[in-house]
Amino acid sequence: MNIHIIGGGNLGVAIALGITSYTSNNTVSISRRNSQSIQFLEQKGIKVTTSNTQELGKADLIILTVKPYQIASVLVEILPFIANKIVASAVSGFAIETIQQITEDNCSIVRIMPNIAIQFGESATCIAFTEKDKSAAKPVIDLFQQLGTAPVIEEKLMDAATVLGACGTAYALRYIRASMQAGIEIGFDSQTALSIAAQTAKGAAKMLLEEKIHPEQLIDRVTTPQGCTIVGLNEMEHQGFSSSLIKGIKTSLQKIKE
């Protein structure tokens, strides 16, 4: 496909790099008003432009990664160029119905919620669409399945997907940072502690994805009676480890819905 990304921020750049690095037979362009900071993408074979409309004529898929306050004006700007094309919106809090109204229902709309790990082919990209755009959504699903996982969800869960899958990247990184800090306290230098903590988290996630079982089943494999793992887990729970994480996720969701 010819893919044009509107919005050259962190997410737009990550998507562009991921598609270029981990998929084949796709041509990517990206637009940003001030494009100086993303000119390096040209070295990756990604066309960079300051015009949101210049590449739309040949685009099969348009991906929107602009800020929520920008999307209405962007949709009005590109409206003359998107008839019968596929528009995938990664803009949080902006419903398909609203996009259809602004675009006068002249294109197929798919909502996506990737995270920045898509740059390395490891995003959890949630996808939602209406029944009438089911066939148009298929190439979008196929694309993002090459860049991690791409579960199809109901649109009403897209805000929750934003928190769990996109904000969740920061939550996971905060856990790794805390593990790294603990590693330094128990004797490792910072780089070694970070390497161990990050790889351990990666390995745990890999086991879950490969075996498709409940986390507790894997936890049972590394907890022995009266062992050091179980006492550590119990102390974390006494200090509110799980409850604080759950509360944080729910608080983030409340913020989105404000």
N, C-alpha and C positions, 0 to 999 in steps of 0.2 A: 504493500500500500504506500501511497504518498500521504505522509502524516504531517500536519502543521500544528504546532503548539503555540497558543497565544498566552503569553505570560512567562517571562524568563526569570522567575524567582527560583528559590531553592527547589521546589517541587517540579516546576517545568523543566529545569536543567537536569534534574535527576531522571525524569522520564525520558528526556531526549538521549541522555547517555546510556540508559538501560536498553532502550530500543535499539540503538546503534550497536551496542556491545553484545547483546544476548539474543537478538532476533536476526533473521535474514530476509532479504528481498524487500526491505522497507527503506524508504527515503524520508529523512526527517528534516524539517525546517522549524525555526522558532522565532517568534517576534517579541521584541521588548522596546519600548520607547527610547530608553537610554541603554543602548546595546553594548557599550564599551566594556562592561564588566563580564560579558559572556562571549566576547570575540574568540576566546580560546576554543570554543566549540567548533569553529571552522576547521581546526586542525583534526577534528574527529570526523569530518565529513558531514557536519550538520550546518545547513545554511542559516545564517543569522541575518535578520532584517529588522528594521525599525517600523515596518509597515505590517499591520495586522491583516491586510487584505491582499497583499502582493502575491502570496503563494496559494491563495484559496482556490483559484481557477483549476489548478491541477490536483488539489488535495482530495483524497478519498475520505480521510478522517481528520476532523478538527478537534483538538483537545484544549479545553479551557482550564487554565491554572491561574487565573487572575484572582484578585481579592473580591470578597462578596460585594463591596460597595462599587466595584468597577464593572461587574458583569452586565448590568442592564445597558450601560452605554456601549460596551463592547458588542453586545448582541445586536443593537441597533446599527452599529457601524458595519458589521459583517453581513447583515441581513440580505443585501442584494447579491451576495456571492455564495450562499450556502444552500440554495434550493436543491432538494433531493440528495443532500450529502448527510453524513453521519457526524453529529456533534456530541462529543463526550465531555461532560462537565465534571471537573474535580473541585467545584466550588461548594463549600459546605453551606448548608442552610438554604439552598436555592432549589426549589422543587421543580420537577419535570413539568408540571402543569404551568408554572410561572414562565419557564423558558419557552414552552410552546406558545403561550400567549404573546410574548414579545417577538418571537420569530414567525408569528402568524401560521404556525404549524406547517411550515414549508420544508422541514427537514426531520430527520430521525434523531431523537434525543436519548442518550444513555447517560446515567449518572455513574461516576466512578469515584472511589476513594482509595487511592494508593498511599504508600508512605515512601519516604526518601530512600529506603533500602532498595527501591526499584532500580537505583543506579547500579546495584550489584546483582540484579536478577533475583532479589529476595523479598519482594513486597508481598503483603497480604492486601490485595486490591479487591474490595467489595464492589459489586456491580448491581445496578438496578435499572429497570426499564419497564415500559408499559407493554401490554400484549401486542399492540399494533406494530411496535418496533422490535419484536422478538427476532425476526430474521436479520435486521440491521445490527442487532446487538451481537450476533454470533462472531463476526470477525473481531469485534472488540474483546470479547471473552477469550477468543483464541490467542489474540496478541498478548493480553495480560497474563494468561496462563503460562506463557513462556518467560515471564518475569517474576515468578514466585507462585503464589496461589491466587485464584480469582473466583471466590464464592459468589454466587448469585443470591441476592437477598431481596426482601421486600423494601420498597422505597422508604417506608416509615421507620426503618432501622438504620438509615444512612447516617443520622446524627450519632447514633450509638456506635456505628462502624468507624466514624471519625475518631471517637474517643478511644475505642479499643485497639484499632489498627494503626491510626496515624499518631495520635497523642501517645499511644502505647509504646512507640519507639523511645520516647523520652523516659517513660517509666522504666522500661527495660534497661536503658543506659544508666539511669540513676542506681538501679540495683547493682549493675556491674561496677559503677564508681564506688559504691559503698563496699563491695567485696574487695576492690582494689585497696581502699583505705585500710580495711581490716588486714589485708595481706601485708601491707607495709608495717602495720603495728605488730604483727607476729613474726617479722623478720625479713621479708623480701624487699628488694629494691622496687621502685615504682613501676618500671617497665616490665619486670618479671611478674609482679603482682597483677598488672593489667593483662598481660598475655594469658596468664592462667585463668583469671576471672572471665575474660571474654570467650576464650575457647571452651571453658566449662559450660557457660551459658549456651553457646552455639551447639555444643554436643548434646546438651539436655533437650534443646528444641528439636534437633535432628532426630533424636530417639522418638520423641512424641509424634513427629510428622511421619516417620517411617513405620512405626508400630501401631499408630492410631489407637492408643489405649489411654486410660485415665492417668493423669500425673501421679496419683497416689500409688498406682501399681509399680511405677518406676522408682518412686521414693522408697517403697518397701524393699527394693533390691539393694539399696545402699544403707539401710538402717538395720542394725543388729541389736539384739537385747543388751541393754546397759552400755551401748556403744556411744562414741563421741558424736555421731550424726544426730541421733534422736535427742540427745540433751541440747544440742545446738538448735535444732528445730523447735523444741519445746520452749526454749528461752526466747526465741524470736516471736513465737505466738504469744507468750506472756507479755511481751513488749508491744504487741499489737501489729505485728508484721502484716498478716492477711487483712485484718480489719482496716488498717490505714490505707492499704492499696485499694480495697473495695470502695472506701469512702472517697478517695481521690478520684477514681474513675467516675463515680456518681456525681461528684462535684463538678467535674469537667463537663459532663453531659448537661447538667443544670445550666452551666454558663452558655453553652451553645444554644439552648432553648430560650434564653432571655430575649 
